[in-house]
Amino acid sequence: MLAAAAIALLVTILLALARAALGPSVFDRLQAANTVGTCAMLILALLGFLGGRPEFLDLAIVYGLLNVIGVIAVLKFFNRGNLGDS
Amino acid sequence: MTTLFEILSALCLAGGGFFCIVGGIGLLRMPDFYTRVHAASLTETLGAGLILLGLMLHEGFTLVTVKLLMIGLLIFFASPTASHALTRAALLRGLKPLLDGPAENK
């Protein structure tokens, strides 16, 4: 059942990538990137269980943090033209 | 007793996977950006929550479950913040929501 959930997450990533390709505005693409990041985090946790390596969960936490920071950094850059180092 | 946990964990994982796919399909089919944010948040709340719950049930009561709780807390706090920042930036940037009928705004 772990593998089934992992495959479902892969399908979700494919759908999000399709939205990233189609998305008219940049915010659709950012939303797709956010979804891909969350699904990647979940797949990391699932692989940690499938492979029997509990340290993958730490990777998932770090990946989730980086994903949020990345989305907010792109948003700030997109709105203000620079990252505040004018 | 353990088979009950196994069944519950399998059910939660299947449900989580199902809701992730539903969120992904909603991401594609929704007509407007703001409705897509709603669909995408479905995967982050319900999909991730059920999958993490399934993993916790599968694992029982160990340190790994605490780590899974930490991931749950991270998603609980981080994803609404990111969605809020994204939607607010879109609104400030002048992305008009689709108020009248399903006009094609491609």
N, CA and C atoms of all chains as a GROMACS GRO file, in nm:
protein
  576
    1MET      N    1   0.084  -0.121   0.000
    1MET     CA    2   0.000   0.000   0.000
    1MET      C    3   0.087   0.126   0.000
    2LEU      N    4   0.209   0.112   0.057
    2LEU     CA    5   0.302   0.226   0.052
    2LEU      C    6   0.335   0.258  -0.093
    3ALA      N    7   0.359   0.154  -0.174
    3ALA     CA    8   0.395   0.179  -0.314
    3ALA      C    9   0.279   0.243  -0.387
    4ALA      N   10   0.154   0.201  -0.354
    4ALA     CA   11   0.038   0.260  -0.422
    4ALA      C   12   0.032   0.408  -0.392
    5ALA      N   13   0.055   0.446  -0.265
    5ALA     CA   14   0.052   0.589  -0.231
    5ALA      C   15   0.164   0.662  -0.304
    6ALA      N   16   0.281   0.600  -0.315
    6ALA     CA   17   0.392   0.666  -0.386
    6ALA      C   18   0.356   0.688  -0.532
    7ILE      N   19   0.292   0.587  -0.594
    7ILE     CA   20   0.254   0.603  -0.736
    7ILE      C   21   0.149   0.712  -0.749
    8ALA      N   22   0.054   0.719  -0.654
    8ALA     CA   23  -0.047   0.826  -0.659
    8ALA      C   24   0.021   0.962  -0.651
    9LEU      N   25   0.126   0.971  -0.566
    9LEU     CA   26   0.195   1.099  -0.555
    9LEU      C   27   0.268   1.132  -0.684
   10LEU      N   28   0.324   1.028  -0.750
   10LEU     CA   29   0.392   1.055  -0.878
   10LEU      C   30   0.293   1.108  -0.980
   11VAL      N   31   0.170   1.051  -0.980
   11VAL     CA   32   0.069   1.100  -1.074
   11VAL      C   33   0.036   1.245  -1.043
   12THR      N   34   0.027   1.278  -0.912
   12THR     CA   35  -0.002   1.417  -0.874
   12THR      C   36   0.108   1.509  -0.924
   13ILE      N   37   0.234   1.464  -0.914
   13ILE     CA   38   0.344   1.548  -0.963
   13ILE      C   39   0.331   1.568  -1.112
   14LEU      N   40   0.291   1.464  -1.185
   14LEU     CA   41   0.274   1.479  -1.331
   14LEU      C   42   0.166   1.582  -1.360
   15LEU      N   43   0.054   1.574  -1.286
   15LEU     CA   44  -0.054   1.671  -1.310
   15LEU      C   45  -0.006   1.812  -1.278
   16ALA      N   46   0.070   1.825  -1.170
   16ALA     CA   47   0.119   1.959  -1.134
   16ALA      C   48   0.216   2.010  -1.240
   17LEU      N   49   0.299   1.920  -1.296
   17LEU     CA   50   0.390   1.964  -1.403
   17LEU      C   51   0.312   2.007  -1.525
   18ALA      N   52   0.201   1.936  -1.552
   18ALA     CA   53   0.119   1.979  -1.666
   18ALA      C   54   0.065   2.119  -1.642
   19ARG      N   55   0.020   2.144  -1.517
   19ARG     CA   56  -0.028   2.280  -1.487
   19ARG      C   57   0.088   2.379  -1.498
   20ALA      N   58   0.207   2.340  -1.458
   20ALA     CA   59   0.320   2.434  -1.467
   20ALA      C   60   0.346   2.468  -1.613
   21ALA      N   61   0.333   2.370  -1.702
   21ALA     CA   62   0.357   2.397  -1.844
   21ALA      C   63   0.246   2.483  -1.901
   22LEU      N   64   0.122   2.456  -1.861
   22LEU     CA   65   0.009   2.526  -1.923
   22LEU      C   66  -0.015   2.663  -1.859
   23GLY      N   67   0.017   2.674  -1.731
   23GLY     CA   68  -0.028   2.787  -1.650
   23GLY      C   69  -0.014   2.920  -1.720
   24PRO      N   70  -0.121   2.997  -1.745
   24PRO     CA   71  -0.103   3.126  -1.812
   24PRO      C   72  -0.018   3.223  -1.730
   25SER      N   73  -0.047   3.232  -1.599
   25SER     CA   74   0.027   3.336  -1.524
   25SER      C   75   0.139   3.269  -1.446
   26VAL      N   76   0.232   3.348  -1.399
   26VAL     CA   77   0.348   3.294  -1.328
   26VAL      C   78   0.303   3.235  -1.195
   27PHE      N   79   0.188   3.286  -1.144
   27PHE     CA   80   0.146   3.235  -1.012
   27PHE      C   81   0.095   3.092  -1.024
   28ASP      N   82   0.039   3.055  -1.143
   28ASP     CA   83   0.001   2.914  -1.159
   28ASP      C   84   0.125   2.827  -1.152
   29ARG      N   85   0.232   2.876  -1.214
   29ARG     CA   86   0.354   2.794  -1.214
   29ARG      C   87   0.410   2.784  -1.074
   30LEU      N   88   0.400   2.893  -0.998
   30LEU     CA   89   0.450   2.888  -0.860
   30LEU      C   90   0.366   2.793  -0.777
   31GLN      N   91   0.234   2.796  -0.800
   31GLN     CA   92   0.148   2.704  -0.725
   31GLN      C   93   0.183   2.560  -0.761
   32ALA      N   94   0.210   2.535  -0.891
   32ALA     CA   95   0.248   2.398  -0.931
   32ALA      C   96   0.381   2.360  -0.865
   33ALA      N   97   0.476   2.455  -0.858
   33ALA     CA   98   0.604   2.423  -0.795
   33ALA      C   99   0.583   2.390  -0.648
   34ASN      N  100   0.495   2.464  -0.584
   34ASN     CA  101   0.467   2.437  -0.443
   34ASN      C  102   0.408   2.296  -0.426
   35THR      N  103   0.315   2.259  -0.515
   35THR     CA  104   0.254   2.125  -0.505
   35THR      C  105   0.358   2.017  -0.529
   36VAL      N  106   0.445   2.040  -0.630
   36VAL     CA  107   0.548   1.938  -0.658
   36VAL      C  108   0.638   1.922  -0.536
   37GLY      N  109   0.671   2.035  -0.468
   37GLY     CA  110   0.757   2.027  -0.350
   37GLY      C  111   0.693   1.947  -0.239
   38THR      N  112   0.565   1.971  -0.216
   38THR     CA  113   0.498   1.897  -0.109
   38THR      C  114   0.492   1.749  -0.142
   39CYS      N  115   0.458   1.718  -0.270
   39CYS     CA  116   0.449   1.576  -0.306
   39CYS      C  117   0.586   1.510  -0.298
   40ALA      N  118   0.691   1.585  -0.335
   40ALA     CA  119   0.826   1.527  -0.326
   40ALA      C  120   0.860   1.497  -0.181
   41MET      N  121   0.816   1.587  -0.093
   41MET     CA  122   0.843   1.564   0.050
   41MET      C  123   0.775   1.436   0.096
   42LEU      N  124   0.649   1.416   0.052
   42LEU     CA  125   0.576   1.296   0.095
   42LEU      C  126   0.639   1.171   0.037
   43ILE      N  127   0.685   1.181  -0.090
   43ILE     CA  128   0.746   1.063  -0.152
   43ILE      C  129   0.875   1.028  -0.078
   44LEU      N  130   0.948   1.132  -0.033
   44LEU     CA  131   1.071   1.105   0.045
   44LEU      C  132   1.036   1.026   0.171
   45ALA      N  133   0.929   1.069   0.238
   45ALA     CA  134   0.891   0.998   0.361
   45ALA      C  135   0.852   0.854   0.328
   46LEU      N  136   0.776   0.837   0.217
   46LEU     CA  137   0.733   0.700   0.181
   46LEU      C  138   0.853   0.614   0.146
   47LEU      N  139   0.948   0.672   0.071
   47LEU     CA  140   1.066   0.592   0.033
   47LEU      C  141   1.146   0.556   0.158
   48GLY      N  142   1.146   0.648   0.257
   48GLY     CA  143   1.215   0.614   0.380
   48GLY      C  144   1.156   0.489   0.442
   49PHE      N  145   1.022   0.477   0.432
   49PHE     CA  146   0.959   0.358   0.489
   49PHE      C  147   0.983   0.236   0.402
   50LEU      N  148   0.972   0.256   0.267
   50LEU     CA  149   0.990   0.139   0.178
   50LEU      C  150   1.132   0.088   0.189
   51GLY      N  151   1.231   0.182   0.194
   51GLY     CA  152   1.368   0.136   0.196
   51GLY      C  153   1.416   0.100   0.334
   52GLY      N  154   1.332   0.123   0.434
   52GLY     CA  155   1.372   0.087   0.568
   52GLY      C  156   1.480   0.178   0.624
   53ARG      N  157   1.482   0.306   0.580
   53ARG     CA  158   1.585   0.399   0.628
   53ARG      C  159   1.512   0.517   0.693
   54PRO      N  160   1.505   0.522   0.828
   54PRO     CA  161   1.426   0.627   0.892
   54PRO      C  162   1.485   0.766   0.873
   55GLU      N  163   1.614   0.779   0.831
   55GLU     CA  164   1.669   0.916   0.822
   55GLU      C  165   1.613   0.992   0.704
   56PHE      N  166   1.538   0.923   0.613
   56PHE     CA  167   1.477   0.997   0.501
   56PHE      C  168   1.377   1.099   0.553
   57LEU      N  169   1.320   1.074   0.673
   57LEU     CA  170   1.221   1.169   0.725
   57LEU      C  171   1.286   1.303   0.754
   58ASP      N  172   1.414   1.302   0.800
   58ASP     CA  173   1.481   1.430   0.822
   58ASP      C  174   1.499   1.502   0.688
   59LEU      N  175   1.530   1.423   0.583
   59LEU     CA  176   1.542   1.485   0.450
   59LEU      C  177   1.409   1.550   0.411
   60ALA      N  178   1.299   1.480   0.441
   60ALA     CA  179   1.168   1.533   0.401
   60ALA      C  180   1.142   1.666   0.472
   61ILE      N  181   1.178   1.674   0.601
   61ILE     CA  182   1.154   1.800   0.674
   61ILE      C  183   1.235   1.912   0.612
   62VAL      N  184   1.364   1.886   0.584
   62VAL     CA  185   1.448   1.992   0.529
   62VAL      C  186   1.395   2.032   0.391
   63TYR      N  187   1.352   1.933   0.312
   63TYR     CA  188   1.303   1.963   0.178
   63TYR      C  189   1.177   2.049   0.186
   64GLY      N  190   1.090   2.020   0.284
   64GLY     CA  191   0.969   2.100   0.298
   64GLY      C  192   1.002   2.244   0.333
   65LEU      N  193   1.099   2.262   0.425
   65LEU     CA  194   1.138   2.399   0.462
   65LEU      C  195   1.192   2.473   0.342
   66LEU      N  196   1.284   2.406   0.268
   66LEU     CA  197   1.345   2.475   0.152
   66LEU      C  198   1.239   2.511   0.050
   67ASN      N  199   1.140   2.421   0.034
   67ASN     CA  200   1.038   2.448  -0.066
   67ASN      C  201   0.961   2.575  -0.034
   68VAL      N  202   0.923   2.591   0.094
   68VAL     CA  203   0.846   2.711   0.132
   68VAL      C  204   0.930   2.836   0.114
   69ILE      N  205   1.057   2.828   0.159
   69ILE     CA  206   1.143   2.946   0.147
   69ILE      C  207   1.162   2.981   0.000
   70GLY      N  208   1.176   2.880  -0.086
   70GLY     CA  209   1.194   2.907  -0.229
   70GLY      C  210   1.074   2.979  -0.288
   71VAL      N  211   0.953   2.932  -0.253
   71VAL     CA  212   0.833   2.994  -0.311
   71VAL      C  213   0.825   3.140  -0.266
   72ILE      N  214   0.851   3.164  -0.136
   72ILE     CA  215   0.838   3.301  -0.086
   72ILE      C  216   0.948   3.388  -0.146
   73ALA      N  217   1.068   3.334  -0.167
   73ALA     CA  218   1.176   3.415  -0.227
   73ALA      C  219   1.139   3.453  -0.370
   74VAL      N  220   1.085   3.358  -0.448
   74VAL     CA  221   1.049   3.391  -0.586
   74VAL      C  222   0.938   3.497  -0.586
   75LEU      N  223   0.843   3.482  -0.490
   75LEU     CA  224   0.736   3.581  -0.484
   75LEU      C  225   0.792   3.719  -0.456
   76LYS      N  226   0.884   3.727  -0.359
   76LYS     CA  227   0.938   3.858  -0.324
   76LYS      C  228   1.014   3.916  -0.443
   77PHE      N  229   1.092   3.830  -0.511
   77PHE     CA  230   1.167   3.880  -0.626
   77PHE      C  231   1.072   3.927  -0.734
   78PHE      N  232   0.963   3.851  -0.753
   78PHE     CA  233   0.873   3.884  -0.863
   78PHE      C  234   0.800   4.015  -0.834
   79ASN      N  235   0.768   4.039  -0.706
   79ASN     CA  236   0.690   4.160  -0.675
   79ASN      C  237   0.777   4.284  -0.671
   80ARG      N  238   0.901   4.271  -0.617
   80ARG     CA  239   0.976   4.395  -0.593
   80ARG      C  240   1.093   4.408  -0.689
   81GLY      N  241   1.112   4.310  -0.780
   81GLY     CA  242   1.220   4.328  -0.877
   81GLY      C  243   1.355   4.294  -0.820
   82ASN      N  244   1.373   4.298  -0.686
   82ASN     CA  245   1.503   4.250  -0.632
   82ASN      C  246   1.475   4.190  -0.497
   83LEU      N  247   1.574   4.123  -0.440
   83LEU     CA  248   1.553   4.053  -0.313
   83LEU      C  249   1.593   4.142  -0.198
   84GLY      N  250   1.574   4.273  -0.213
   84GLY     CA  251   1.599   4.362  -0.101
   84GLY      C  252   1.745   4.397  -0.084
   85ASP      N  253   1.829   4.368  -0.187
   85ASP     CA  254   1.972   4.406  -0.172
   85ASP      C  255   2.000   4.521  -0.267
   86SER      N  256   1.906   4.623  -0.268
   86SER     CA  257   1.920   4.729  -0.370
   86SER      C  258   2.043   4.814  -0.339
   87MET      N  259  -0.478  -0.727   1.715
   87MET     CA  260  -0.472  -0.583   1.737
   87MET      C  261  -0.386  -0.519   1.627
   88THR      N  262  -0.272  -0.586   1.594
   88THR     CA  263  -0.186  -0.519   1.496
   88THR      C  264  -0.254  -0.519   1.359
   89THR      N  265  -0.334  -0.626   1.327
   89THR     CA  266  -0.395  -0.626   1.193
   89THR      C  267  -0.489  -0.505   1.182
   90LEU      N  268  -0.553  -0.466   1.295
   90LEU     CA  269  -0.643  -0.349   1.287
   90LEU      C  270  -0.562  -0.227   1.243
   91PHE      N  271  -0.442  -0.210   1.305
   91PHE     CA  272  -0.360  -0.094   1.267
   91PHE      C  273  -0.317  -0.105   1.121
   92GLU      N  274  -0.282  -0.229   1.077
   92GLU     CA  275  -0.240  -0.246   0.938
   92GLU      C  276  -0.353  -0.204   0.844
   93ILE      N  277  -0.475  -0.250   0.875
   93ILE     CA  278  -0.588  -0.217   0.785
   93ILE      C  279  -0.610  -0.067   0.784
   94LEU      N  280  -0.610  -0.007   0.906
   94LEU     CA  281  -0.634   0.138   0.913
   94LEU      C  282  -0.525   0.213   0.837
   95SER      N  283  -0.400   0.169   0.854
   95SER     CA  284  -0.289   0.239   0.786
   95SER      C  285  -0.306   0.226   0.636
   96ALA      N  286  -0.342   0.106   0.587
   96ALA     CA  287  -0.360   0.088   0.443
   96ALA      C  288  -0.473   0.177   0.393
   97LEU      N  289  -0.583   0.185   0.471
   97LEU     CA  290  -0.696   0.269   0.428
   97LEU      C  291  -0.654   0.415   0.422
   98CYS      N  292  -0.582   0.461   0.527
   98CYS     CA  293  -0.541   0.602   0.529
   98CYS      C  294  -0.449   0.632   0.411
   99LEU      N  295  -0.354   0.540   0.384
   99LEU     CA  296  -0.263   0.566   0.272
   99LEU      C  297  -0.338   0.571   0.141
  100ALA      N  298  -0.434   0.478   0.122
  100ALA     CA  299  -0.511   0.479  -0.004
  100ALA      C  300  -0.591   0.608  -0.014
  101GLY      N  301  -0.655   0.648   0.097
  101GLY     CA  302  -0.732   0.772   0.094
  101GLY      C  303  -0.644   0.891   0.066
  102GLY      N  304  -0.525   0.897   0.129
  102GLY     CA  305  -0.434   1.009   0.105
  102GLY      C  306  -0.392   1.015  -0.039
  103GLY      N  307  -0.358   0.901  -0.098
  103GLY     CA  308  -0.319   0.899  -0.239
  103GLY      C  309  -0.432   0.944  -0.327
  104PHE      N  310  -0.554   0.897  -0.294
  104PHE     CA  311  -0.671   0.935  -0.375
  104PHE      C  312  -0.691   1.086  -0.372
  105PHE      N  313  -0.682   1.146  -0.251
  105PHE     CA  314  -0.709   1.290  -0.242
  105PHE      C  315  -0.597   1.370  -0.307
  106CYS      N  316  -0.473   1.315  -0.307
  106CYS     CA  317  -0.367   1.386  -0.378
  106CYS      C  318  -0.400   1.393  -0.526
  107ILE      N  319  -0.447   1.280  -0.580
  107ILE     CA  320  -0.479   1.279  -0.725
  107ILE      C  321  -0.596   1.372  -0.753
  108VAL      N  322  -0.696   1.372  -0.662
  108VAL     CA  323  -0.811   1.462  -0.683
  108VAL      C  324  -0.762   1.607  -0.685
  109GLY      N  325  -0.671   1.641  -0.591
  109GLY     CA  326  -0.617   1.777  -0.591
  109GLY      C  327  -0.542   1.807  -0.718
  110GLY      N  328  -0.465   1.710  -0.767
  110GLY     CA  329  -0.391   1.732  -0.891
  110GLY      C  330  -0.484   1.755  -1.008
  111ILE      N  331  -0.592   1.674  -1.016
  111ILE     CA  332  -0.688   1.693  -1.125
  111ILE      C  333  -0.754   1.830  -1.112
  112GLY      N  334  -0.789   1.867  -0.986
  112GLY     CA  335  -0.848   2.000  -0.966
  112GLY      C  336  -0.754   2.109  -1.011
  113LEU      N  337  -0.622   2.086  -0.989
  113LEU     CA  338  -0.524   2.188  -1.032
  113LEU      C  339  -0.533   2.210  -1.182
  114LEU      N  340  -0.567   2.105  -1.256
  114LEU     CA  341  -0.571   2.118  -1.402
  114LEU      C  342  -0.705   2.171  -1.449
  115ARG      N  343  -0.814   2.125  -1.385
  115ARG     CA  344  -0.944   2.155  -1.442
  115ARG      C  345  -1.002   2.288  -1.398
  116MET      N  346  -0.954   2.344  -1.290
  116MET     CA  347  -1.018   2.467  -1.240
  116MET      C  348  -0.994   2.582  -1.339
  117PRO      N  349  -1.093   2.668  -1.362
  117PRO     CA  350  -1.083   2.769  -1.468
  117PRO      C  351  -0.989   2.884  -1.435
  118ASP      N  352  -0.968   2.910  -1.304
  118ASP     CA  353  -0.905   3.039  -1.271
  118ASP      C  354  -0.795   3.013  -1.171
  119PHE      N  355  -0.699   3.104  -1.154
  119PHE     CA  356  -0.586   3.080  -1.064
  119PHE      C  357  -0.634   3.060  -0.921
  120TYR      N  358  -0.729   3.144  -0.877
  120TYR     CA  359  -0.767   3.141  -0.734
  120TYR      C  360  -0.837   3.010  -0.701
  121THR      N  361  -0.912   2.954  -0.798
  121THR     CA  362  -0.974   2.825  -0.768
  121THR      C  363  -0.868   2.715  -0.770
  122ARG      N  364  -0.762   2.735  -0.848
  122ARG     CA  365  -0.657   2.631  -0.850
  122ARG      C  366  -0.583   2.629  -0.718
  123VAL      N  367  -0.568   2.746  -0.655
  123VAL     CA  368  -0.501   2.746  -0.524
  123VAL      C  369  -0.584   2.663  -0.426
  124HIS      N  370  -0.717   2.678  -0.438
  124HIS     CA  371  -0.804   2.598  -0.350
  124HIS      C  372  -0.784   2.450  -0.376
  125ALA      N  373  -0.778   2.412  -0.506
  125ALA     CA  374  -0.764   2.269  -0.538
  125ALA      C  375  -0.629   2.218  -0.490
  126ALA      N  376  -0.522   2.299  -0.509
  126ALA     CA  377  -0.389   2.251  -0.471
  126ALA      C  378  -0.379   2.236  -0.320
  127SER      N  379  -0.449   2.325  -0.246
  127SER     CA  380  -0.439   2.314  -0.100
  127SER      C  381  -0.508   2.187  -0.052
  128LEU      N  382  -0.597   2.131  -0.139
  128LEU     CA  383  -0.661   2.005  -0.100
  128LEU      C  384  -0.556   1.895  -0.086
  129THR      N  385  -0.459   1.892  -0.182
  129THR     CA  386  -0.356   1.787  -0.172
  129THR      C  387  -0.273   1.809  -0.045
  130GLU      N  388  -0.244   1.938  -0.013
  130GLU     CA  389  -0.152   1.962   0.097
  130GLU      C  390  -0.217   1.932   0.231
  131THR      N  391  -0.348   1.958   0.243
  131THR     CA  392  -0.408   1.935   0.375
  131THR      C  393  -0.453   1.790   0.388
  132LEU      N  394  -0.547   1.750   0.302
  132LEU     CA  395  -0.608   1.618   0.322
  132LEU      C  396  -0.516   1.507   0.272
  133GLY      N  397  -0.458   1.527   0.151
  133GLY     CA  398  -0.372   1.421   0.096
  133GLY      C  399  -0.254   1.395   0.187
  134ALA      N  400  -0.181   1.500   0.220
  134ALA     CA  401  -0.062   1.482   0.304
  134ALA      C  402  -0.102   1.433   0.442
  135GLY      N  403  -0.212   1.489   0.496
  135GLY     CA  404  -0.252   1.450   0.631
  135GLY      C  405  -0.284   1.303   0.640
  136LEU      N  406  -0.360   1.252   0.540
  136LEU     CA  407  -0.398   1.109   0.547
  136LEU      C  408  -0.276   1.021   0.526
  137ILE      N  409  -0.187   1.061   0.434
  137ILE     CA  410  -0.070   0.976   0.410
  137ILE      C  411   0.016   0.972   0.536
  138LEU      N  412   0.036   1.089   0.600
  138LEU     CA  413   0.118   1.090   0.722
  138LEU      C  414   0.050   1.009   0.833
  139LEU      N  415  -0.084   1.019   0.839
  139LEU     CA  416  -0.156   0.941   0.940
  139LEU      C  417  -0.137   0.792   0.914
  140GLY      N  418  -0.145   0.755   0.784
  140GLY     CA  419  -0.126   0.614   0.749
  140GLY      C  420   0.013   0.567   0.789
  141LEU      N  421   0.114   0.652   0.767
  141LEU     CA  422   0.252   0.612   0.802
  141LEU      C  423   0.264   0.601   0.953
  142MET      N  424   0.198   0.694   1.027
  142MET     CA  425   0.208   0.686   1.173
  142MET      C  426   0.146   0.556   1.222
  143LEU      N  427   0.028   0.521   1.166
  143LEU     CA  428  -0.036   0.396   1.211
  143LEU      C  429   0.052   0.277   1.176
  144HIS      N  430   0.115   0.285   1.057
  144HIS     CA  431   0.200   0.173   1.014
  144HIS      C  432   0.318   0.157   1.109
  145GLU      N  433   0.362   0.270   1.170
  145GLU     CA  434   0.486   0.266   1.247
  145GLU      C  435   0.460   0.236   1.394
  146GLY      N  436   0.343   0.271   1.446
  146GLY     CA  437   0.322   0.250   1.590
  146GLY      C  438   0.377   0.366   1.669
  147PHE      N  439   0.426   0.342   1.792
  147PHE     CA  440   0.463   0.454   1.877
  147PHE      C  441   0.613   0.457   1.898
  148THR      N  442   0.688   0.514   1.801
  148THR     CA  443   0.835   0.519   1.815
  148THR      C  444   0.883   0.660   1.780
  149LEU      N  445   1.017   0.677   1.776
  149LEU     CA  446   1.074   0.808   1.744
  149LEU      C  447   1.032   0.849   1.603
  150VAL      N  448   1.016   0.748   1.515
  150VAL     CA  449   0.981   0.782   1.376
  150VAL      C  450   0.847   0.851   1.373
  151THR      N  451   0.754   0.808   1.460
  151THR     CA  452   0.622   0.873   1.463
  151THR      C  453   0.637   1.019   1.504
  152VAL      N  454   0.731   1.048   1.594
  152VAL     CA  455   0.751   1.188   1.633
  152VAL      C  456   0.799   1.268   1.513
  153LYS      N  457   0.890   1.208   1.434
  153LYS     CA  458   0.936   1.280   1.313
  153LYS      C  459   0.820   1.303   1.218
  154LEU      N  460   0.732   1.203   1.206
  154LEU     CA  461   0.617   1.221   1.116
  154LEU      C  462   0.528   1.333   1.170
  155LEU      N  463   0.515   1.341   1.302
  155LEU     CA  464   0.437   1.452   1.359
  155LEU      C  465   0.502   1.585   1.325
  156MET      N  466   0.636   1.588   1.327
  156MET     CA  467   0.704   1.714   1.293
  156MET      C  468   0.674   1.752   1.149
  157ILE      N  469   0.675   1.651   1.058
  157ILE     CA  470   0.643   1.683   0.918
  157ILE      C  471   0.501   1.734   0.911
  158GLY      N  472   0.409   1.671   0.987
  158GLY     CA  473   0.271   1.718   0.986
  158GLY      C  474   0.261   1.861   1.034
  159LEU      N  475   0.334   1.894   1.142
  159LEU     CA  476   0.330   2.032   1.193
  159LEU      C  477   0.386   2.127   1.088
  160LEU      N  478   0.495   2.085   1.022
  160LEU     CA  479   0.554   2.173   0.920
  160LEU      C  480   0.452   2.202   0.812
  161ILE      N  481   0.384   2.097   0.762
  161ILE     CA  482   0.285   2.120   0.656
  161ILE      C  483   0.172   2.203   0.712
  162PHE      N  484   0.134   2.179   0.838
  162PHE     CA  485   0.021   2.250   0.898
  162PHE      C  486   0.049   2.400   0.902
  163PHE      N  487   0.175   2.439   0.929
  163PHE     CA  488   0.204   2.582   0.940
  163PHE      C  489   0.254   2.640   0.809
  164ALA      N  490   0.333   2.563   0.730
  164ALA     CA  491   0.403   2.625   0.618
  164ALA      C  492   0.313   2.639   0.496
  165SER      N  493   0.228   2.539   0.468
  165SER     CA  494   0.157   2.547   0.340
  165SER      C  495   0.049   2.654   0.338
  166PRO      N  496  -0.027   2.679   0.448
  166PRO     CA  497  -0.119   2.793   0.439
  166PRO      C  498  -0.045   2.925   0.422
  167THR      N  499   0.072   2.939   0.487
  167THR     CA  500   0.147   3.065   0.472
  167THR      C  501   0.188   3.084   0.327
  168ALA      N  502   0.238   2.978   0.267
  168ALA     CA  503   0.284   2.991   0.127
  168ALA      C  504   0.165   3.022   0.036
  169SER      N  505   0.052   2.954   0.058
  169SER     CA  506  -0.064   2.980  -0.028
  169SER      C  507  -0.113   3.122  -0.009
  170HIS      N  508  -0.111   3.169   0.118
  170HIS     CA  509  -0.157   3.307   0.143
  170HIS      C  510  -0.066   3.407   0.074
  171ALA      N  511   0.066   3.385   0.087
  171ALA     CA  512   0.159   3.480   0.025
  171ALA      C  513   0.141   3.479  -0.126
  172LEU      N  514   0.121   3.356  -0.182
  172LEU     CA  515   0.106   3.345  -0.328
  172LEU      C  516  -0.019   3.418  -0.374
  173THR      N  517  -0.132   3.394  -0.306
  173THR     CA  518  -0.258   3.454  -0.350
  173THR      C  519  -0.255   3.605  -0.332
  174ARG      N  520  -0.194   3.652  -0.222
  174ARG     CA  521  -0.189   3.796  -0.198
  174ARG      C  522  -0.103   3.862  -0.304
  175ALA      N  523   0.010   3.798  -0.338
  175ALA     CA  524   0.096   3.857  -0.441
  175ALA      C  525   0.022   3.861  -0.573
  176ALA      N  526  -0.056   3.754  -0.604
  176ALA     CA  527  -0.130   3.755  -0.731
  176ALA      C  528  -0.231   3.867  -0.732
  177LEU      N  529  -0.301   3.887  -0.619
  177LEU     CA  530  -0.404   3.992  -0.615
  177LEU      C  531  -0.339   4.130  -0.629
  178LEU      N  532  -0.225   4.149  -0.555
  178LEU     CA  533  -0.160   4.281  -0.563
  178LEU      C  534  -0.107   4.305  -0.704
  179ARG      N  535  -0.068   4.195  -0.767
  179ARG     CA  536  -0.010   4.208  -0.900
  179ARG      C  537  -0.119   4.236  -1.004
  180GLY      N  538  -0.246   4.232  -0.960
  180GLY     CA  539  -0.353   4.270  -1.052
  180GLY      C  540  -0.406   4.155  -1.132
  181LEU      N  541  -0.398   4.031  -1.076
  181LEU     CA  542  -0.455   3.917  -1.148
  181LEU      C  543  -0.602   3.909  -1.111
  182LYS      N  544  -0.688   3.947  -1.203
  182LYS     CA  545  -0.830   3.961  -1.170
  182LYS      C  546  -0.890   3.822  -1.152
  183PRO      N  547  -0.968   3.799  -1.043
  183PRO     CA  548  -1.039   3.671  -1.033
  183PRO      C  549  -1.149   3.663  -1.136
  184LEU      N  550  -1.185   3.539  -1.172
  184LEU     CA  551  -1.283   3.516  -1.279
  184LEU      C  552  -1.421   3.524  -1.215
  185LEU      N  553  -1.491   3.638  -1.223
  185LEU     CA  554  -1.617   3.649  -1.149
  185LEU      C  555  -1.734   3.608  -1.235
  186ASP      N  556  -1.732   3.645  -1.368
  186ASP     CA  557  -1.851   3.616  -1.450
  186ASP      C  558  -1.822   3.493  -1.534
  187GLY      N  559  -1.895   3.393  -1.527
  187GLY     CA  560  -1.902   3.274  -1.612
  187GLY      C  561  -1.766   3.220  -1.652
  188PRO      N  562  -1.761   3.101  -1.711
  188PRO     CA  563  -1.632   3.037  -1.746
  188PRO      C  564  -1.575   3.095  -1.875
  189ALA      N  565  -1.539   3.224  -1.874
  189ALA     CA  566  -1.479   3.280  -1.997
  189ALA      C  567  -1.342   3.220  -2.013
  190GLU      N  568  -1.297   3.190  -2.136
  190GLU     CA  569  -1.164   3.132  -2.160
  190GLU      C  570  -1.060   3.241  -2.144
  191ASN      N  571  -0.977   3.234  -2.038
  191ASN     CA  572  -0.879   3.344  -2.025
  191ASN      C  573  -0.740   3.293  -2.059
  192LYS      N  574  -0.733   3.203  -2.156
  192LYS     CA  575  -0.599   3.150  -2.192
  192LYS      C  576  -0.518   3.260  -2.259
   0.00000   0.00000   0.00000
